[in-house]
Amino acid sequence: MEKAEFKNALKVKQVADTMAIEDMYLDREFISKMLKVASGELSSDELRQEVLNRYAR
């Protein structure tokens, strides 16, 4: 694992841990998408839109 990948994984872990403190647990699929955002493969706006499409009422 490269240094940049490690830093991205650490940032995503910190977000997941913070969410867990608030009893909001992230599934593997969402965590993998967050890693894609951290690496630049996916934009945060694209991920946000996916979440809104999936969970909007």
mmCIF entry with sequence, helices, sheets and N, C-alpha, C, O atoms, coordinates in Angstrom:
data_MODEL
# 
_entry.id   MODEL 
# 
_entity.id                         1 
_entity.type                       polymer 
_entity.pdbx_number_of_molecules   1 
# 
_entity_poly.entity_id                      1 
_entity_poly.type                           'polypeptide(L)' 
_entity_poly.nstd_linkage                   no 
_entity_poly.nstd_monomer                   no 
_entity_poly.pdbx_seq_one_letter_code       MEKAEFKNALKVKQVADTMAIEDMYLDREFISKMLKVASGELSSDELRQEVLNRYAR 
_entity_poly.pdbx_seq_one_letter_code_can   MEKAEFKNALKVKQVADTMAIEDMYLDREFISKMLKVASGELSSDELRQEVLNRYAR 
_entity_poly.pdbx_strand_id                 A 
# 
loop_
_entity_poly_seq.entity_id 
_entity_poly_seq.num 
_entity_poly_seq.mon_id 
_entity_poly_seq.hetero 
1 1  MET n 
1 2  GLU n 
1 3  LYS n 
1 4  ALA n 
1 5  GLU n 
1 6  PHE n 
1 7  LYS n 
1 8  ASN n 
1 9  ALA n 
1 10 LEU n 
1 11 LYS n 
1 12 VAL n 
1 13 LYS n 
1 14 GLN n 
1 15 VAL n 
1 16 ALA n 
1 17 ASP n 
1 18 THR n 
1 19 MET n 
1 20 ALA n 
1 21 ILE n 
1 22 GLU n 
1 23 ASP n 
1 24 MET n 
1 25 TYR n 
1 26 LEU n 
1 27 ASP n 
1 28 ARG n 
1 29 GLU n 
1 30 PHE n 
1 31 ILE n 
1 32 SER n 
1 33 LYS n 
1 34 MET n 
1 35 LEU n 
1 36 LYS n 
1 37 VAL n 
1 38 ALA n 
1 39 SER n 
1 40 GLY n 
1 41 GLU n 
1 42 LEU n 
1 43 SER n 
1 44 SER n 
1 45 ASP n 
1 46 GLU n 
1 47 LEU n 
1 48 ARG n 
1 49 GLN n 
1 50 GLU n 
1 51 VAL n 
1 52 LEU n 
1 53 ASN n 
1 54 ARG n 
1 55 TYR n 
1 56 ALA n 
1 57 ARG n 
# 
_struct_asym.id          A 
_struct_asym.entity_id   1 
# 
loop_
_struct_conf.conf_type_id 
_struct_conf.id 
_struct_conf.pdbx_PDB_helix_id 
_struct_conf.beg_label_comp_id 
_struct_conf.beg_label_asym_id 
_struct_conf.beg_label_seq_id 
_struct_conf.pdbx_beg_PDB_ins_code 
_struct_conf.end_label_comp_id 
_struct_conf.end_label_asym_id 
_struct_conf.end_label_seq_id 
_struct_conf.pdbx_end_PDB_ins_code 
_struct_conf.beg_auth_comp_id 
_struct_conf.beg_auth_asym_id 
_struct_conf.beg_auth_seq_id 
_struct_conf.end_auth_comp_id 
_struct_conf.end_auth_asym_id 
_struct_conf.end_auth_seq_id 
_struct_conf.pdbx_PDB_helix_class 
_struct_conf.details 
_struct_conf.pdbx_PDB_helix_length 
HELX_P HELX_P1 AA1 LYS A 3  ? ILE A 21 ? LYS A 3  ILE A 21 1 ? 19 
HELX_P HELX_P2 AA2 ARG A 28 ? SER A 39 ? ARG A 28 SER A 39 1 ? 12 
HELX_P HELX_P3 AA3 SER A 44 ? TYR A 55 ? SER A 44 TYR A 55 1 ? 12 
# 
_struct_conf_type.id          HELX_P 
_struct_conf_type.criteria    ? 
_struct_conf_type.reference   ? 
# 
loop_
_atom_site.group_PDB 
_atom_site.id 
_atom_site.type_symbol 
_atom_site.label_atom_id 
_atom_site.label_alt_id 
_atom_site.label_comp_id 
_atom_site.label_asym_id 
_atom_site.label_entity_id 
_atom_site.label_seq_id 
_atom_site.pdbx_PDB_ins_code 
_atom_site.Cartn_x 
_atom_site.Cartn_y 
_atom_site.Cartn_z 
_atom_site.occupancy 
_atom_site.B_iso_or_equiv 
_atom_site.pdbx_formal_charge 
_atom_site.auth_seq_id 
_atom_site.auth_comp_id 
_atom_site.auth_asym_id 
_atom_site.auth_atom_id 
_atom_site.pdbx_PDB_model_num 
ATOM 1   N N  . MET A 1 1  ? 0.850   -1.181 0.000  1.00 0.00 ? 1  MET A N  1 
ATOM 2   C CA . MET A 1 1  ? 0.000   0.000  0.000  1.00 0.00 ? 1  MET A CA 1 
ATOM 3   C C  . MET A 1 1  ? 0.889   1.236  0.000  1.00 0.00 ? 1  MET A C  1 
ATOM 4   O O  . MET A 1 1  ? 1.815   1.351  0.803  1.00 0.00 ? 1  MET A O  1 
ATOM 5   N N  . GLU A 1 2  ? 0.599   2.141  -0.897 1.00 0.00 ? 2  GLU A N  1 
ATOM 6   C CA . GLU A 1 2  ? 1.381   3.363  -0.994 1.00 0.00 ? 2  GLU A CA 1 
ATOM 7   C C  . GLU A 1 2  ? 1.036   4.313  0.149  1.00 0.00 ? 2  GLU A C  1 
ATOM 8   O O  . GLU A 1 2  ? 0.023   4.154  0.829  1.00 0.00 ? 2  GLU A O  1 
ATOM 9   N N  . LYS A 1 3  ? 1.888   5.281  0.335  1.00 0.00 ? 3  LYS A N  1 
ATOM 10  C CA . LYS A 1 3  ? 1.702   6.244  1.416  1.00 0.00 ? 3  LYS A CA 1 
ATOM 11  C C  . LYS A 1 3  ? 0.391   7.027  1.243  1.00 0.00 ? 3  LYS A C  1 
ATOM 12  O O  . LYS A 1 3  ? -0.327  7.251  2.217  1.00 0.00 ? 3  LYS A O  1 
ATOM 13  N N  . ALA A 1 4  ? 0.083   7.439  0.020  1.00 0.00 ? 4  ALA A N  1 
ATOM 14  C CA . ALA A 1 4  ? -1.145  8.198  -0.239 1.00 0.00 ? 4  ALA A CA 1 
ATOM 15  C C  . ALA A 1 4  ? -2.376  7.334  0.021  1.00 0.00 ? 4  ALA A C  1 
ATOM 16  O O  . ALA A 1 4  ? -3.360  7.808  0.589  1.00 0.00 ? 4  ALA A O  1 
ATOM 17  N N  . GLU A 1 5  ? -2.323  6.058  -0.396 1.00 0.00 ? 5  GLU A N  1 
ATOM 18  C CA . GLU A 1 5  ? -3.446  5.151  -0.150 1.00 0.00 ? 5  GLU A CA 1 
ATOM 19  C C  . GLU A 1 5  ? -3.657  4.946  1.342  1.00 0.00 ? 5  GLU A C  1 
ATOM 20  O O  . GLU A 1 5  ? -4.792  4.890  1.814  1.00 0.00 ? 5  GLU A O  1 
ATOM 21  N N  . PHE A 1 6  ? -2.557  4.835  2.082  1.00 0.00 ? 6  PHE A N  1 
ATOM 22  C CA . PHE A 1 6  ? -2.645  4.662  3.523  1.00 0.00 ? 6  PHE A CA 1 
ATOM 23  C C  . PHE A 1 6  ? -3.285  5.880  4.181  1.00 0.00 ? 6  PHE A C  1 
ATOM 24  O O  . PHE A 1 6  ? -4.136  5.740  5.059  1.00 0.00 ? 6  PHE A O  1 
ATOM 25  N N  . LYS A 1 7  ? -2.877  7.068  3.759  1.00 0.00 ? 7  LYS A N  1 
ATOM 26  C CA . LYS A 1 7  ? -3.457  8.292  4.324  1.00 0.00 ? 7  LYS A CA 1 
ATOM 27  C C  . LYS A 1 7  ? -4.950  8.382  4.011  1.00 0.00 ? 7  LYS A C  1 
ATOM 28  O O  . LYS A 1 7  ? -5.744  8.771  4.867  1.00 0.00 ? 7  LYS A O  1 
ATOM 29  N N  . ASN A 1 8  ? -5.333  8.022  2.778  1.00 0.00 ? 8  ASN A N  1 
ATOM 30  C CA . ASN A 1 8  ? -6.754  8.037  2.408  1.00 0.00 ? 8  ASN A CA 1 
ATOM 31  C C  . ASN A 1 8  ? -7.548  7.047  3.248  1.00 0.00 ? 8  ASN A C  1 
ATOM 32  O O  . ASN A 1 8  ? -8.641  7.360  3.720  1.00 0.00 ? 8  ASN A O  1 
ATOM 33  N N  . ALA A 1 9  ? -6.997  5.856  3.431  1.00 0.00 ? 9  ALA A N  1 
ATOM 34  C CA . ALA A 1 9  ? -7.674  4.839  4.236  1.00 0.00 ? 9  ALA A CA 1 
ATOM 35  C C  . ALA A 1 9  ? -7.826  5.305  5.678  1.00 0.00 ? 9  ALA A C  1 
ATOM 36  O O  . ALA A 1 9  ? -8.852  5.055  6.309  1.00 0.00 ? 9  ALA A O  1 
ATOM 37  N N  . LEU A 1 10 ? -6.822  5.972  6.192  1.00 0.00 ? 10 LEU A N  1 
ATOM 38  C CA . LEU A 1 10 ? -6.881  6.478  7.560  1.00 0.00 ? 10 LEU A CA 1 
ATOM 39  C C  . LEU A 1 10 ? -7.967  7.550  7.701  1.00 0.00 ? 10 LEU A C  1 
ATOM 40  O O  . LEU A 1 10 ? -8.700  7.566  8.690  1.00 0.00 ? 10 LEU A O  1 
ATOM 41  N N  . LYS A 1 11 ? -8.069  8.433  6.725  1.00 0.00 ? 11 LYS A N  1 
ATOM 42  C CA . LYS A 1 11 ? -9.105  9.471  6.757  1.00 0.00 ? 11 LYS A CA 1 
ATOM 43  C C  . LYS A 1 11 ? -10.499 8.854  6.727  1.00 0.00 ? 11 LYS A C  1 
ATOM 44  O O  . LYS A 1 11 ? -11.388 9.273  7.469  1.00 0.00 ? 11 LYS A O  1 
ATOM 45  N N  . VAL A 1 12 ? -10.684 7.855  5.862  1.00 0.00 ? 12 VAL A N  1 
ATOM 46  C CA . VAL A 1 12 ? -11.987 7.193  5.764  1.00 0.00 ? 12 VAL A CA 1 
ATOM 47  C C  . VAL A 1 12 ? -12.305 6.465  7.065  1.00 0.00 ? 12 VAL A C  1 
ATOM 48  O O  . VAL A 1 12 ? -13.453 6.476  7.510  1.00 0.00 ? 12 VAL A O  1 
ATOM 49  N N  . LYS A 1 13 ? -11.308 5.833  7.684  1.00 0.00 ? 13 LYS A N  1 
ATOM 50  C CA . LYS A 1 13 ? -11.514 5.153  8.954  1.00 0.00 ? 13 LYS A CA 1 
ATOM 51  C C  . LYS A 1 13 ? -11.941 6.150  10.026 1.00 0.00 ? 13 LYS A C  1 
ATOM 52  O O  . LYS A 1 13 ? -12.819 5.850  10.835 1.00 0.00 ? 13 LYS A O  1 
ATOM 53  N N  . GLN A 1 14 ? -11.334 7.320  10.037 1.00 0.00 ? 14 GLN A N  1 
ATOM 54  C CA . GLN A 1 14 ? -11.704 8.333  11.020 1.00 0.00 ? 14 GLN A CA 1 
ATOM 55  C C  . GLN A 1 14 ? -13.156 8.771  10.838 1.00 0.00 ? 14 GLN A C  1 
ATOM 56  O O  . GLN A 1 14 ? -13.875 8.964  11.818 1.00 0.00 ? 14 GLN A O  1 
ATOM 57  N N  . VAL A 1 15 ? -13.584 8.927  9.598  1.00 0.00 ? 15 VAL A N  1 
ATOM 58  C CA . VAL A 1 15 ? -14.973 9.293  9.322  1.00 0.00 ? 15 VAL A CA 1 
ATOM 59  C C  . VAL A 1 15 ? -15.913 8.180  9.789  1.00 0.00 ? 15 VAL A C  1 
ATOM 60  O O  . VAL A 1 15 ? -16.921 8.447  10.444 1.00 0.00 ? 15 VAL A O  1 
ATOM 61  N N  . ALA A 1 16 ? -15.579 6.935  9.450  1.00 0.00 ? 16 ALA A N  1 
ATOM 62  C CA . ALA A 1 16 ? -16.417 5.798  9.849  1.00 0.00 ? 16 ALA A CA 1 
ATOM 63  C C  . ALA A 1 16 ? -16.494 5.688  11.366 1.00 0.00 ? 16 ALA A C  1 
ATOM 64  O O  . ALA A 1 16 ? -17.561 5.403  11.910 1.00 0.00 ? 16 ALA A O  1 
ATOM 65  N N  . ASP A 1 17 ? -15.390 5.906  12.050 1.00 0.00 ? 17 ASP A N  1 
ATOM 66  C CA . ASP A 1 17 ? -15.382 5.859  13.514 1.00 0.00 ? 17 ASP A CA 1 
ATOM 67  C C  . ASP A 1 17 ? -16.240 6.967  14.116 1.00 0.00 ? 17 ASP A C  1 
ATOM 68  O O  . ASP A 1 17 ? -16.970 6.736  15.080 1.00 0.00 ? 17 ASP A O  1 
ATOM 69  N N  . THR A 1 18 ? -16.153 8.153  13.556 1.00 0.00 ? 18 THR A N  1 
ATOM 70  C CA . THR A 1 18 ? -16.961 9.266  14.039 1.00 0.00 ? 18 THR A CA 1 
ATOM 71  C C  . THR A 1 18 ? -18.449 8.986  13.836 1.00 0.00 ? 18 THR A C  1 
ATOM 72  O O  . THR A 1 18 ? -19.262 9.273  14.715 1.00 0.00 ? 18 THR A O  1 
ATOM 73  N N  . MET A 1 19 ? -18.800 8.431  12.690 1.00 0.00 ? 19 MET A N  1 
ATOM 74  C CA . MET A 1 19 ? -20.192 8.080  12.418 1.00 0.00 ? 19 MET A CA 1 
ATOM 75  C C  . MET A 1 19 ? -20.668 7.015  13.407 1.00 0.00 ? 19 MET A C  1 
ATOM 76  O O  . MET A 1 19 ? -21.803 7.078  13.879 1.00 0.00 ? 19 MET A O  1 
ATOM 77  N N  . ALA A 1 20 ? -19.820 6.043  13.722 1.00 0.00 ? 20 ALA A N  1 
ATOM 78  C CA . ALA A 1 20 ? -20.191 4.971  14.644 1.00 0.00 ? 20 ALA A CA 1 
ATOM 79  C C  . ALA A 1 20 ? -20.462 5.501  16.047 1.00 0.00 ? 20 ALA A C  1 
ATOM 80  O O  . ALA A 1 20 ? -21.313 4.967  16.759 1.00 0.00 ? 20 ALA A O  1 
ATOM 81  N N  . ILE A 1 21 ? -19.752 6.537  16.443 1.00 0.00 ? 21 ILE A N  1 
ATOM 82  C CA . ILE A 1 21 ? -19.996 7.150  17.753 1.00 0.00 ? 21 ILE A CA 1 
ATOM 83  C C  . ILE A 1 21 ? -21.436 7.644  17.838 1.00 0.00 ? 21 ILE A C  1 
ATOM 84  O O  . ILE A 1 21 ? -22.050 7.615  18.904 1.00 0.00 ? 21 ILE A O  1 
ATOM 85  N N  . GLU A 1 22 ? -21.964 8.095  16.709 1.00 0.00 ? 22 GLU A N  1 
ATOM 86  C CA . GLU A 1 22 ? -23.335 8.605  16.646 1.00 0.00 ? 22 GLU A CA 1 
ATOM 87  C C  . GLU A 1 22 ? -24.338 7.508  16.267 1.00 0.00 ? 22 GLU A C  1 
ATOM 88  O O  . GLU A 1 22 ? -25.467 7.810  15.879 1.00 0.00 ? 22 GLU A O  1 
ATOM 89  N N  . ASP A 1 23 ? -23.930 6.235  16.379 1.00 0.00 ? 23 ASP A N  1 
ATOM 90  C CA . ASP A 1 23 ? -24.773 5.081  16.027 1.00 0.00 ? 23 ASP A CA 1 
ATOM 91  C C  . ASP A 1 23 ? -25.211 5.091  14.569 1.00 0.00 ? 23 ASP A C  1 
ATOM 92  O O  . ASP A 1 23 ? -26.309 4.643  14.241 1.00 0.00 ? 23 ASP A O  1 
ATOM 93  N N  . MET A 1 24 ? -24.359 5.597  13.705 1.00 0.00 ? 24 MET A N  1 
ATOM 94  C CA . MET A 1 24 ? -24.604 5.562  12.265 1.00 0.00 ? 24 MET A CA 1 
ATOM 95  C C  . MET A 1 24 ? -23.457 4.768  11.643 1.00 0.00 ? 24 MET A C  1 
ATOM 96  O O  . MET A 1 24 ? -22.350 5.274  11.461 1.00 0.00 ? 24 MET A O  1 
ATOM 97  N N  . TYR A 1 25 ? -23.755 3.515  11.326 1.00 0.00 ? 25 TYR A N  1 
ATOM 98  C CA . TYR A 1 25 ? -22.719 2.613  10.836 1.00 0.00 ? 25 TYR A CA 1 
ATOM 99  C C  . TYR A 1 25 ? -22.733 2.566  9.314  1.00 0.00 ? 25 TYR A C  1 
ATOM 100 O O  . TYR A 1 25 ? -23.795 2.532  8.692  1.00 0.00 ? 25 TYR A O  1 
ATOM 101 N N  . LEU A 1 26 ? -21.542 2.564  8.721  1.00 0.00 ? 26 LEU A N  1 
ATOM 102 C CA . LEU A 1 26 ? -21.389 2.554  7.276  1.00 0.00 ? 26 LEU A CA 1 
ATOM 103 C C  . LEU A 1 26 ? -21.146 1.127  6.803  1.00 0.00 ? 26 LEU A C  1 
ATOM 104 O O  . LEU A 1 26 ? -20.407 0.374  7.438  1.00 0.00 ? 26 LEU A O  1 
ATOM 105 N N  . ASP A 1 27 ? -21.767 0.757  5.688  1.00 0.00 ? 27 ASP A N  1 
ATOM 106 C CA . ASP A 1 27 ? -21.534 -0.577 5.144  1.00 0.00 ? 27 ASP A CA 1 
ATOM 107 C C  . ASP A 1 27 ? -20.289 -0.569 4.260  1.00 0.00 ? 27 ASP A C  1 
ATOM 108 O O  . ASP A 1 27 ? -19.743 0.486  3.934  1.00 0.00 ? 27 ASP A O  1 
ATOM 109 N N  . ARG A 1 28 ? -19.857 -1.766 3.881  1.00 0.00 ? 28 ARG A N  1 
ATOM 110 C CA . ARG A 1 28 ? -18.626 -1.917 3.090  1.00 0.00 ? 28 ARG A CA 1 
ATOM 111 C C  . ARG A 1 28 ? -18.715 -1.185 1.756  1.00 0.00 ? 28 ARG A C  1 
ATOM 112 O O  . ARG A 1 28 ? -17.740 -0.591 1.296  1.00 0.00 ? 28 ARG A O  1 
ATOM 113 N N  . GLU A 1 29 ? -19.886 -1.232 1.145  1.00 0.00 ? 29 GLU A N  1 
ATOM 114 C CA . GLU A 1 29 ? -20.068 -0.579 -0.153 1.00 0.00 ? 29 GLU A CA 1 
ATOM 115 C C  . GLU A 1 29 ? -19.826 0.930  -0.032 1.00 0.00 ? 29 GLU A C  1 
ATOM 116 O O  . GLU A 1 29 ? -19.130 1.517  -0.860 1.00 0.00 ? 29 GLU A O  1 
ATOM 117 N N  . PHE A 1 30 ? -20.399 1.551  0.998  1.00 0.00 ? 30 PHE A N  1 
ATOM 118 C CA . PHE A 1 30 ? -20.241 2.993  1.167  1.00 0.00 ? 30 PHE A CA 1 
ATOM 119 C C  . PHE A 1 30 ? -18.798 3.346  1.505  1.00 0.00 ? 30 PHE A C  1 
ATOM 120 O O  . PHE A 1 30 ? -18.271 4.349  1.024  1.00 0.00 ? 30 PHE A O  1 
ATOM 121 N N  . ILE A 1 31 ? -18.163 2.524  2.327  1.00 0.00 ? 31 ILE A N  1 
ATOM 122 C CA . ILE A 1 31 ? -16.759 2.777  2.663  1.00 0.00 ? 31 ILE A CA 1 
ATOM 123 C C  . ILE A 1 31 ? -15.883 2.688  1.419  1.00 0.00 ? 31 ILE A C  1 
ATOM 124 O O  . ILE A 1 31 ? -14.961 3.485  1.249  1.00 0.00 ? 31 ILE A O  1 
ATOM 125 N N  . SER A 1 32 ? -16.170 1.714  0.543  1.00 0.00 ? 32 SER A N  1 
ATOM 126 C CA . SER A 1 32 ? -15.368 1.613  -0.684 1.00 0.00 ? 32 SER A CA 1 
ATOM 127 C C  . SER A 1 32 ? -15.597 2.825  -1.580 1.00 0.00 ? 32 SER A C  1 
ATOM 128 O O  . SER A 1 32 ? -14.675 3.276  -2.260 1.00 0.00 ? 32 SER A O  1 
ATOM 129 N N  . LYS A 1 33 ? -16.818 3.356  -1.586 1.00 0.00 ? 33 LYS A N  1 
ATOM 130 C CA . LYS A 1 33 ? -17.074 4.566  -2.367 1.00 0.00 ? 33 LYS A CA 1 
ATOM 131 C C  . LYS A 1 33 ? -16.373 5.771  -1.756 1.00 0.00 ? 33 LYS A C  1 
ATOM 132 O O  . LYS A 1 33 ? -15.899 6.646  -2.481 1.00 0.00 ? 33 LYS A O  1 
ATOM 133 N N  . MET A 1 34 ? -16.305 5.826  -0.437 1.00 0.00 ? 34 MET A N  1 
ATOM 134 C CA . MET A 1 34 ? -15.571 6.915  0.215  1.00 0.00 ? 34 MET A CA 1 
ATOM 135 C C  . MET A 1 34 ? -14.089 6.845  -0.126 1.00 0.00 ? 34 MET A C  1 
ATOM 136 O O  . MET A 1 34 ? -13.442 7.878  -0.294 1.00 0.00 ? 34 MET A O  1 
ATOM 137 N N  . LEU A 1 35 ? -13.545 5.628  -0.232 1.00 0.00 ? 35 LEU A N  1 
ATOM 138 C CA . LEU A 1 35 ? -12.146 5.480  -0.628 1.00 0.00 ? 35 LEU A CA 1 
ATOM 139 C C  . LEU A 1 35 ? -11.935 5.975  -2.056 1.00 0.00 ? 35 LEU A C  1 
ATOM 140 O O  . LEU A 1 35 ? -10.897 6.556  -2.369 1.00 0.00 ? 35 LEU A O  1 
ATOM 141 N N  . LYS A 1 36 ? -12.926 5.742  -2.923 1.00 0.00 ? 36 LYS A N  1 
ATOM 142 C CA . LYS A 1 36 ? -12.836 6.248  -4.294 1.00 0.00 ? 36 LYS A CA 1 
ATOM 143 C C  . LYS A 1 36 ? -12.856 7.771  -4.309 1.00 0.00 ? 36 LYS A C  1 
ATOM 144 O O  . LYS A 1 36 ? -12.144 8.391  -5.098 1.00 0.00 ? 36 LYS A O  1 
ATOM 145 N N  . VAL A 1 37 ? -13.662 8.377  -3.447 1.00 0.00 ? 37 VAL A N  1 
ATOM 146 C CA . VAL A 1 37 ? -13.691 9.843  -3.349 1.00 0.00 ? 37 VAL A CA 1 
ATOM 147 C C  . VAL A 1 37 ? -12.335 10.341 -2.857 1.00 0.00 ? 37 VAL A C  1 
ATOM 148 O O  . VAL A 1 37 ? -11.797 11.310 -3.394 1.00 0.00 ? 37 VAL A O  1 
ATOM 149 N N  . ALA A 1 38 ? -11.784 9.687  -1.846 1.00 0.00 ? 38 ALA A N  1 
ATOM 150 C CA . ALA A 1 38 ? -10.494 10.103 -1.290 1.00 0.00 ? 38 ALA A CA 1 
ATOM 151 C C  . ALA A 1 38 ? -9.374  9.998  -2.317 1.00 0.00 ? 38 ALA A C  1 
ATOM 152 O O  . ALA A 1 38 ? -8.433  10.792 -2.300 1.00 0.00 ? 38 ALA A O  1 
ATOM 153 N N  . SER A 1 39 ? -9.477  9.007  -3.220 1.00 0.00 ? 39 SER A N  1 
ATOM 154 C CA . SER A 1 39 ? -8.424  8.833  -4.219 1.00 0.00 ? 39 SER A CA 1 
ATOM 155 C C  . SER A 1 39 ? -8.679  9.641  -5.486 1.00 0.00 ? 39 SER A C  1 
ATOM 156 O O  . SER A 1 39 ? -7.822  9.697  -6.367 1.00 0.00 ? 39 SER A O  1 
ATOM 157 N N  . GLY A 1 40 ? -9.850  10.267 -5.585 1.00 0.00 ? 40 GLY A N  1 
ATOM 158 C CA . GLY A 1 40 ? -10.151 11.101 -6.738 1.00 0.00 ? 40 GLY A CA 1 
ATOM 159 C C  . GLY A 1 40 ? -10.863 10.375 -7.872 1.00 0.00 ? 40 GLY A C  1 
ATOM 160 O O  . GLY A 1 40 ? -11.111 10.975 -8.918 1.00 0.00 ? 40 GLY A O  1 
ATOM 161 N N  . GLU A 1 41 ? -11.197 9.100  -7.694 1.00 0.00 ? 41 GLU A N  1 
ATOM 162 C CA . GLU A 1 41 ? -11.891 8.344  -8.736 1.00 0.00 ? 41 GLU A CA 1 
ATOM 163 C C  . GLU A 1 41 ? -13.358 8.752  -8.852 1.00 0.00 ? 41 GLU A C  1 
ATOM 164 O O  . GLU A 1 41 ? -13.967 8.588  -9.910 1.00 0.00 ? 41 GLU A O  1 
ATOM 165 N N  . LEU A 1 42 ? -13.924 9.279  -7.774 1.00 0.00 ? 42 LEU A N  1 
ATOM 166 C CA . LEU A 1 42 ? -15.332 9.656  -7.708 1.00 0.00 ? 42 LEU A CA 1 
ATOM 167 C C  . LEU A 1 42 ? -15.401 10.996 -7.001 1.00 0.00 ? 42 LEU A C  1 
ATOM 168 O O  . LEU A 1 42 ? -14.669 11.223 -6.038 1.00 0.00 ? 42 LEU A O  1 
ATOM 169 N N  . SER A 1 43 ? -16.266 11.885 -7.461 1.00 0.00 ? 43 SER A N  1 
ATOM 170 C CA . SER A 1 43 ? -16.360 13.178 -6.786 1.00 0.00 ? 43 SER A CA 1 
ATOM 171 C C  . SER A 1 43 ? -17.333 13.074 -5.610 1.00 0.00 ? 43 SER A C  1 
ATOM 172 O O  . SER A 1 43 ? -18.214 12.215 -5.583 1.00 0.00 ? 43 SER A O  1 
ATOM 173 N N  . SER A 1 44 ? -17.152 13.954 -4.661 1.00 0.00 ? 44 SER A N  1 
ATOM 174 C CA . SER A 1 44 ? -18.049 13.948 -3.506 1.00 0.00 ? 44 SER A CA 1 
ATOM 175 C C  . SER A 1 44 ? -19.476 14.293 -3.919 1.00 0.00 ? 44 SER A C  1 
ATOM 176 O O  . SER A 1 44 ? -20.431 13.815 -3.307 1.00 0.00 ? 44 SER A O  1 
ATOM 177 N N  . ASP A 1 45 ? -19.626 15.114 -4.945 1.00 0.00 ? 45 ASP A N  1 
ATOM 178 C CA . ASP A 1 45 ? -20.966 15.442 -5.444 1.00 0.00 ? 45 ASP A CA 1 
ATOM 179 C C  . ASP A 1 45 ? -21.650 14.220 -6.047 1.00 0.00 ? 45 ASP A C  1 
ATOM 180 O O  . ASP A 1 45 ? -22.855 14.031 -5.877 1.00 0.00 ? 45 ASP A O  1 
ATOM 181 N N  . GLU A 1 46 ? -20.879 13.390 -6.754 1.00 0.00 ? 46 GLU A N  1 
ATOM 182 C CA . GLU A 1 46 ? -21.451 12.166 -7.326 1.00 0.00 ? 46 GLU A CA 1 
ATOM 183 C C  . GLU A 1 46 ? -21.899 11.209 -6.224 1.00 0.00 ? 46 GLU A C  1 
ATOM 184 O O  . GLU A 1 46 ? -22.969 10.607 -6.320 1.00 0.00 ? 46 GLU A O  1 
ATOM 185 N N  . LEU A 1 47 ? -21.090 11.069 -5.187 1.00 0.00 ? 47 LEU A N  1 
ATOM 186 C CA . LEU A 1 47 ? -21.458 10.201 -4.065 1.00 0.00 ? 47 LEU A CA 1 
ATOM 187 C C  . LEU A 1 47 ? -22.675 10.759 -3.339 1.00 0.00 ? 47 LEU A C  1 
ATOM 188 O O  . LEU A 1 47 ? -23.580 10.012 -2.968 1.00 0.00 ? 47 LEU A O  1 
ATOM 189 N N  . ARG A 1 48 ? -22.695 12.047 -3.144 1.00 0.00 ? 48 ARG A N  1 
ATOM 190 C CA . ARG A 1 48 ? -23.835 12.695 -2.488 1.00 0.00 ? 48 ARG A CA 1 
ATOM 191 C C  . ARG A 1 48 ? -25.114 12.434 -3.272 1.00 0.00 ? 48 ARG A C  1 
ATOM 192 O O  . ARG A 1 48 ? -26.154 12.130 -2.687 1.00 0.00 ? 48 ARG A O  1 
ATOM 193 N N  . GLN A 1 49 ? -25.040 12.552 -4.594 1.00 0.00 ? 49 GLN A N  1 
ATOM 194 C CA . GLN A 1 49 ? -26.223 12.330 -5.430 1.00 0.00 ? 49 GLN A CA 1 
ATOM 195 C C  . GLN A 1 49 ? -26.681 10.876 -5.349 1.00 0.00 ? 49 GLN A C  1 
ATOM 196 O O  . GLN A 1 49 ? -27.882 10.606 -5.330 1.00 0.00 ? 49 GLN A O  1 
ATOM 197 N N  . GLU A 1 50 ? -25.732 9.936  -5.300 1.00 0.00 ? 50 GLU A N  1 
ATOM 198 C CA . GLU A 1 50 ? -26.095 8.530  -5.161 1.00 0.00 ? 50 GLU A CA 1 
ATOM 199 C C  . GLU A 1 50 ? -26.847 8.281  -3.851 1.00 0.00 ? 50 GLU A C  1 
ATOM 200 O O  . GLU A 1 50 ? -27.842 7.557  -3.820 1.00 0.00 ? 50 GLU A O  1 
ATOM 201 N N  . VAL A 1 51 ? -26.359 8.888  -2.785 1.00 0.00 ? 51 VAL A N  1 
ATOM 202 C CA . VAL A 1 51 ? -27.005 8.728  -1.480 1.00 0.00 ? 51 VAL A CA 1 
ATOM 203 C C  . VAL A 1 51 ? -28.403 9.337  -1.508 1.00 0.00 ? 51 VAL A C  1 
ATOM 204 O O  . VAL A 1 51 ? -29.351 8.737  -1.002 1.00 0.00 ? 51 VAL A O  1 
ATOM 205 N N  . LEU A 1 52 ? -28.536 10.516 -2.090 1.00 0.00 ? 52 LEU A N  1 
ATOM 206 C CA . LEU A 1 52 ? -29.849 11.143 -2.166 1.00 0.00 ? 52 LEU A CA 1 
ATOM 207 C C  . LEU A 1 52 ? -30.825 10.307 -3.002 1.00 0.00 ? 52 LEU A C  1 
ATOM 208 O O  . LEU A 1 52 ? -31.987 10.151 -2.626 1.00 0.00 ? 52 LEU A O  1 
ATOM 209 N N  . ASN A 1 53 ? -30.363 9.777  -4.117 1.00 0.00 ? 53 ASN A N  1 
ATOM 210 C CA . ASN A 1 53 ? -31.218 8.942  -4.960 1.00 0.00 ? 53 ASN A CA 1 
ATOM 211 C C  . ASN A 1 53 ? -31.642 7.670  -4.223 1.00 0.00 ? 53 ASN A C  1 
ATOM 212 O O  . ASN A 1 53 ? -32.769 7.200  -4.378 1.00 0.00 ? 53 ASN A O  1 
ATOM 213 N N  . ARG A 1 54 ? -30.743 7.130  -3.436 1.00 0.00 ? 54 ARG A N  1 
ATOM 214 C CA . ARG A 1 54 ? -31.049 5.878  -2.747 1.00 0.00 ? 54 ARG A CA 1 
ATOM 215 C C  . ARG A 1 54 ? -31.968 6.066  -1.559 1.00 0.00 ? 54 ARG A C  1 
ATOM 216 O O  . ARG A 1 54 ? -32.850 5.238  -1.332 1.00 0.00 ? 54 ARG A O  1 
ATOM 217 N N  . TYR A 1 55 ? -31.785 7.144  -0.785 1.00 0.00 ? 55 TYR A N  1 
ATOM 218 C CA . TYR A 1 55 ? -32.490 7.293  0.469  1.00 0.00 ? 55 TYR A CA 1 
ATOM 219 C C  . TYR A 1 55 ? -33.561 8.386  0.482  1.00 0.00 ? 55 TYR A C  1 
ATOM 220 O O  . TYR A 1 55 ? -34.304 8.494  1.457  1.00 0.00 ? 55 TYR A O  1 
ATOM 221 N N  . ALA A 1 56 ? -33.656 9.176  -0.547 1.00 0.00 ? 56 ALA A N  1 
ATOM 222 C CA . ALA A 1 56 ? -34.648 10.260 -0.569 1.00 0.00 ? 56 ALA A CA 1 
ATOM 223 C C  . ALA A 1 56 ? -36.052 9.662  -0.616 1.00 0.00 ? 56 ALA A C  1 
ATOM 224 O O  . ALA A 1 56 ? -36.291 8.618  -1.222 1.00 0.00 ? 56 ALA A O  1 
ATOM 225 N N  . ARG A 1 57 ? -36.935 10.340 0.022  1.00 0.00 ? 57 ARG A N  1 
ATOM 226 C CA . ARG A 1 57 ? -38.329 9.858  0.074  1.00 0.00 ? 57 ARG A CA 1 
ATOM 227 C C  . ARG A 1 57 ? -39.155 10.534 -0.965 1.00 0.00 ? 57 ARG A C  1 
ATOM 228 O O  . ARG A 1 57 ? -40.350 10.261 -1.077 1.00 0.00 ? 57 ARG A O  1 
# 
